[in-house]
């Protein structure tokens, strides 16, 4: 006994295809700006954790960790914010 099968192709018209808005590729300089900001922020976070570990273990403290934790965090965030502002301005010009 054979069971009826549904047709493989329907005859209803399909919806028109929507194309995504074209976005220009991000320039290499902006990518570098973003990645340097991210790496600096992560390095600052690691330095902060290392400072806490060094402090609670009671070993000699490294001045380089203090400088990295103190300055890399705000500089990294500033670079990330700069990337966001530039990307928003570029997108506004495209629209």
C-alpha positions as CSV (number, residue, x, y, z in Angstrom):
1,X,0.0,0.0,0.0
2,X,1.4,3.3,-1.1
3,X,0.9,6.5,0.9
4,X,0.5,9.7,-0.9
5,X,3.4,12.1,-0.6
6,X,3.4,15.9,-0.6
7,X,4.7,17.6,-3.7
8,X,8.3,18.6,-3.4
9,X,7.8,22.0,-4.9
10,X,5.0,24.4,-4.2
11,X,3.5,26.5,-6.8
12,X,2.9,29.6,-4.6
13,X,4.9,32.6,-5.5
14,X,7.8,33.3,-3.2
15,X,8.4,36.6,-1.4
16,X,10.8,38.9,-3.1
17,X,14.3,38.6,-1.8
18,X,15.4,41.3,0.5
19,X,19.0,42.4,0.1
20,X,21.1,43.5,3.1
21,X,22.3,47.0,3.0
22,X,25.8,47.2,1.7
23,X,28.4,48.1,4.3
24,X,31.8,49.2,3.3
25,X,34.6,47.2,4.7
26,X,36.3,48.6,7.8
27,X,39.7,50.2,6.9
28,X,42.8,48.4,8.3
29,X,43.7,51.4,10.5
30,X,40.4,51.2,12.3
31,X,40.7,47.5,12.8
32,X,44.2,48.1,14.3
33,X,42.8,50.8,16.6
34,X,40.1,48.5,17.9
35,X,42.4,45.6,18.5
36,X,45.1,47.7,20.2
37,X,42.3,49.0,22.5
38,X,41.0,45.5,23.3
39,X,44.5,44.1,23.9
40,X,45.4,47.1,26.2
41,X,42.2,46.7,28.2
42,X,42.8,42.9,28.6
43,X,46.4,43.5,29.5
44,X,45.3,46.0,32.1
45,X,42.8,43.6,33.6
46,X,45.4,40.8,33.8
47,X,47.8,43.2,35.4
48,X,45.2,44.2,38.0
49,X,44.5,40.5,38.8
50,X,48.3,40.0,39.0
51,X,48.6,42.9,41.4
52,X,46.0,41.5,43.7
53,X,47.7,38.1,43.7
54,X,51.1,39.6,44.4
55,X,49.6,41.7,47.2
56,X,47.9,38.9,48.9
57,X,50.8,36.5,48.5
58,X,53.1,39.1,50.0
59,X,55.9,39.0,47.4
60,X,57.8,41.9,45.9
61,X,55.5,44.2,43.9
62,X,56.5,45.1,40.3
63,X,56.1,48.7,39.4
64,X,55.5,47.7,35.7
65,X,52.2,46.1,36.8
66,X,51.1,49.3,38.6
67,X,51.8,51.4,35.5
68,X,50.1,48.9,33.2
69,X,47.0,48.6,35.4
70,X,46.9,52.4,35.9
71,X,47.3,53.6,32.4
72,X,46.4,50.8,30.0
73,X,42.8,50.5,31.1
74,X,41.7,54.1,30.4
75,X,43.8,54.3,27.2
76,X,42.3,51.0,26.0
77,X,38.8,52.1,26.6
78,X,39.5,55.5,25.0
79,X,40.7,53.7,21.8
80,X,37.6,51.4,21.8
81,X,35.3,54.5,22.2
82,X,37.2,56.3,19.5
83,X,36.7,53.3,17.2
84,X,32.9,53.3,18.0
85,X,32.6,57.1,17.3
86,X,34.5,56.8,14.0
87,X,32.5,53.8,12.9
88,X,29.2,55.6,13.7
89,X,30.3,58.6,11.7
90,X,31.2,56.4,8.8
91,X,27.9,54.7,8.9
92,X,26.0,57.9,9.1
93,X,27.8,59.2,6.0
94,X,26.8,56.0,4.1
95,X,23.1,56.3,4.9
